Amino acid sequence: MTPDINERLDRIEKLLNKQIEDQSKFNERLETYQKASDRVANLAFTVVTASAAVVVLAPAVKVLAEFFASTMSK
């Protein structure tokens, strides 16, 4: 092969290696983003579930407390 072709092949090889390296970095960042996104979604679900539990259970606890208070005072 001529020196010109060898130089072009070397340049193409460097560009390809850089592209592979960039793609690898992008994949790592994407994976990190996906994990963080999943964690945020899980946290939001947990907060909503806990809030719903408080809304549902708070009146029941109040009624039970009043019931036990009234039976203890008798």
N, C-alpha and C positions, 0 to 999 in steps of 0.2 A: 504494500500500500504506500501511497505517497504521503509525505509529511503533512500535507494539507488535510488529507482524509483522516490521518491519525489525530491531528489537532482537533478536528471537528468531532471525532468520536470521543476524545477525551473530554471535550467541552460538554457534549451530550451526556456523557456518563456522570460528570459533576452535577449537571442540572438535574438529572434523574435521581441521584443520591440526595441532593438537597430537597427535591420534591418528596421523596420517601421519608426523610427526616421531618419535614414540615407536616406531612400527613400523620406521622406518628405522634407528634406534639398535639396536633388538633384532636386526634382520637383520645389522647389522655385528658385534654381539657373537656371534651364532650362527655367523657365518662364521669369526670368530677362534677360537671354540671348536672348530669342526670341523677347522680347519687344525691346531690344537694337538693335537687327538685323533689325527689322522692321523700327526703327527710322533711322538707317543708310541708309537703302534702300530708304526710303522716302526723306531723305536729298539728296542723290545722284540723285534721279529723279528730285528733285527741281532744283538742280544745273545744270543738263543737260538741263532742260526745259528753265531755265533763260538764259543759254548760247545760246541756239538756238534762243530764242527771240531776244537777243542782235544782233546776227549775221544777223537775218532777218530784224530787225527794224532799225539798225544803218544806212544802206544805204538809206532807205526810209526817215529817219529823215534828213540826209545830203542833199538829193535831195530837200526836202521841205524847208529846211533852205536856200539853194541856190536860190530856186524859190522866196521865200518871200524877200530875200535880193535884188534880181534883180528887183522885182516889187516895192519895197520901194525906190529904187534909181532912178526910172524913174520919 
